[in-house]
């Protein structure tokens, strides 16, 4: 809970000079009562447990550790402080990953102090914060992911059950003879299905077909499926 005389902040960063300088600047801002620092996740966990801050600023690239672990822990803890990533990167994939892990915002270490403080108050008010310069790349990344998910779903939906069986066996690393043995069909049947899959995907080899299938979300069979073989009706067997 926010203290009446100002918020408390925990800055988790293993660059001591940067952390101490930023902590001093933030502590001088109106409405901020105290800024603590931690160089490791262990130290951060101890401070959060003994004297919970109102807000956590965390770098993802800690020495031998990942700030993602702290984000995940905070997201799973009731009444945990909100967390904002403070990073040297603007990679959209990393930003989306951090938001999925529970971050309430993303700031770069080159952000002006005034903009950083404004972002802190926005998150304290219950909002998400992304710098305007990162919005378009992040949205582009999300739209691209959505496109791939829809394409993957469409591709799998177009396969017959037996084609999908054959394809998953190939993705698992089986050769044609092993696929035939696993599915209780002839090698000629497997060859026919592979040729159909190659035409459908416009690929020119089984290796390219496997790469295409993996990029569209097709997974291999697991050990349970491999040990319990249940042949399915196959008119071409």
C-alpha positions in Angstrom: 0.0 0.0 0.0 1.3 3.5 -0.8 2.6 5.4 2.2 0.8 8.7 2.9 4.1 10.6 2.6 5.2 9.0 -0.6 5.7 5.8 -2.5 8.6 3.4 -2.0 10.5 1.9 -4.9 12.8 -1.1 -5.3 15.4 -0.9 -8.1 16.8 -4.3 -9.1 19.9 -3.8 -11.2 23.4 -5.2 -11.0 25.1 -2.1 -12.4 25.9 -0.5 -9.1 26.9 3.0 -10.4 23.8 3.2 -12.5 21.5 1.9 -9.8 22.8 4.3 -7.1 22.6 7.3 -9.4 19.1 6.6 -10.5 18.0 5.8 -7.0 19.3 9.2 -5.8 17.5 11.0 -8.6 14.2 9.2 -8.0 14.4 9.8 -4.2 14.6 13.5 -4.8 11.3 13.5 -6.8 8.2 14.8 -5.1 5.9 11.9 -4.0 8.7 9.4 -3.7 9.7 8.6 -0.1 12.4 6.0 -0.5 14.3 4.1 -3.2 16.1 0.9 -2.3 18.4 -1.1 -4.5 19.2 -4.8 -5.0 21.8 -6.3 -7.2 20.5 -9.9 -7.1 17.2 -11.6 -7.1 17.9 -13.0 -3.7 18.4 -9.5 -2.3 15.3 -8.3 -4.0 13.2 -11.1 -2.6 14.5 -10.4 0.9 13.6 -6.7 0.6 10.2 -7.4 -0.9 9.5 -9.9 1.9 10.6 -7.7 4.8 9.5 -4.3 3.6 7.3 -4.5 0.5 7.8 -1.6 -1.9 5.0 0.0 -3.8 6.8 -0.5 -7.1 9.6 -2.6 -8.5 11.9 -1.5 -11.3 13.8 -4.5 -12.6 16.5 -5.1 -15.2 16.1 -8.4 -17.0 19.8 -9.0 -17.7 21.2 -9.6 -14.2 24.5 -11.3 -13.6 23.8 -15.0 -13.9 20.0 -14.4 -13.3 17.0 -13.3 -15.2 14.6 -10.6 -14.2 11.8 -12.6 -15.8 11.9 -14.9 -12.8 11.1 -12.1 -10.5 8.3 -10.8 -12.8 6.7 -14.3 -12.8 7.0 -14.6 -9.0 5.4 -11.2 -8.4 2.6 -11.9 -10.8 1.8 -15.1 -8.9 1.8 -13.4 -5.5 -1.3 -11.7 -4.1 -1.0 -8.0 -3.4 2.5 -8.0 -4.8 4.0 -4.6 -6.0 3.6 -3.7 -9.6 6.8 -4.2 -11.7 8.3 -2.2 -14.5 11.1 -3.5 -16.7 14.1 -1.1 -17.0 16.2 -2.4 -19.8 18.8 -1.4 -22.4 16.8 -3.2 -25.1 13.7 -2.2 -27.2 13.3 -5.7 -28.8 9.5 -6.2 -29.3 9.7 -9.9 -28.6 11.3 -9.2 -25.2 8.8 -6.6 -24.3 5.8 -8.9 -25.1 7.5 -11.7 -23.1 7.9 -9.3 -20.1 4.2 -8.2 -20.3 3.1 -11.8 -20.5 5.2 -12.5 -17.4 3.4 -9.8 -15.5 5.3 -6.6 -16.1 3.2 -3.4 -16.0 5.5 -1.5 -18.2 8.8 -1.3 -20.1 11.3 1.6 -19.9 14.7 1.9 -21.5 17.7 3.0 -19.5 18.0 6.1 -21.7 14.5 7.3 -20.8 14.6 10.9 -19.6 14.0 11.2 -15.9 10.8 13.3 -16.3 9.3 10.6 -18.7 10.4 7.8 -16.4 8.7 9.4 -13.4 5.6 10.0 -15.4 5.5 6.3 -16.3 5.9 5.3 -12.7 2.9 7.3 -11.7 0.9 5.9 -14.6 1.6 2.4 -13.5 0.9 3.3 -9.8 -2.5 4.5 -11.1 -3.2 1.0 -12.4 -2.3 1.5 -16.1 0.2 -0.2 -18.4 3.0 1.9 -19.8 4.9 1.5 -23.0 7.0 4.4 -24.5 5.4 5.7 -27.7 8.4 4.7 -29.7 7.9 1.0 -28.7 4.1 0.8 -29.4 4.3 0.3 -33.2 7.0 -2.4 -33.0 5.2 -4.2 -30.3 1.9 -4.1 -32.1 3.6 -5.2 -35.3 5.1 -8.2 -33.4 1.7 -9.1 -31.9 -0.1 -8.9 -35.3 2.7 -11.0 -36.9 2.3 -13.6 -34.2 -1.5 -13.6 -34.7 -1.0 -14.1 -38.4 1.3 -17.1 -37.8 -1.1 -18.6 -35.3 -4.0 -18.3 -37.8 -1.9 -19.7 -40.6 -0.8 -22.6 -38.4 -4.3 -23.4 -37.4 -5.5 -23.2 -41.0 -2.7 -25.5 -42.2 -3.4 -28.1 -39.6 -7.2 -27.9 -40.1 -6.7 -28.7 -43.8 -4.9 -32.0 -43.1 -6.6 -35.3 -42.9 -6.1 -37.2 -39.6 -3.7 -39.6 -41.3 -1.7 -36.9 -42.9 -1.3 -35.2 -39.5 -0.2 -38.6 -38.0 2.4 -39.0 -40.7 3.6 -35.4 -40.4 3.9 -35.6 -36.6 6.0 -38.8 -36.9 8.3 -37.1 -39.4 8.6 -34.1 -37.0 9.6 -36.7 -34.3 12.5 -37.8 -36.5 11.2 -41.0 -37.9 12.1 -42.3 -41.3 9.5 -43.7 -43.7 9.9 -47.3 -42.5 9.5 -46.2 -38.9 6.4 -44.2 -39.7 4.9 -47.1 -41.5 5.6 -49.4 -38.5 4.3 -46.9 -36.0 1.0 -46.3 -37.9 0.5 -50.0 -39.1 0.5 -49.0 -42.8 2.7 -49.8 -45.7 5.7 -47.7 -46.7 3.9 -47.0 -50.0 1.1 -45.5 -48.0 3.5 -43.3 -46.1 5.2 -42.3 -49.4 1.8 -41.3 -50.8 1.0 -39.2 -47.8 4.4 -37.5 -47.8 4.0 -36.7 -51.5 0.6 -35.2 -50.8 2.0 -33.1 -48.0 4.9 -31.9 -50.2 2.4 -30.7 -52.8 0.1 -29.1 -50.2 3.0 -27.2 -48.6 4.9 -26.5 -51.9 8.1 -28.0 -50.3 10.6 -30.1 -52.1 12.0 -32.5 -49.5 11.0 -34.2 -46.3 13.5 -32.1 -44.4 11.9 -28.9 -45.7 8.5 -30.3 -44.9 9.5 -31.0 -41.3 10.8 -27.4 -41.0 7.6 -26.0 -42.5 5.5 -28.1 -40.1 7.4 -27.0 -37.1 7.1 -23.4 -38.1 3.3 -23.9 -38.3 3.0 -25.4 -34.8 3.0 -29.1 -35.6 4.7 -31.0 -32.8 6.1 -34.5 -32.7 4.6 -37.5 -30.9 5.6 -37.9 -27.3 6.7 -41.1 -25.5 3.2 -41.9 -24.4 1.9 -41.8 -27.9 4.9 -43.7 -29.2 4.3 -46.6 -26.7 0.5 -46.8 -27.2 -0.1 -47.3 -30.9 -3.7 -47.2 -32.0 -4.1 -47.7 -35.8 -6.7 -45.6 -37.4 -8.8 -46.5 -40.4 -6.9 -45.6 -43.6 -8.5 -46.2 -46.9 -5.2 -45.9 -48.7 -3.4 -48.4 -46.4 
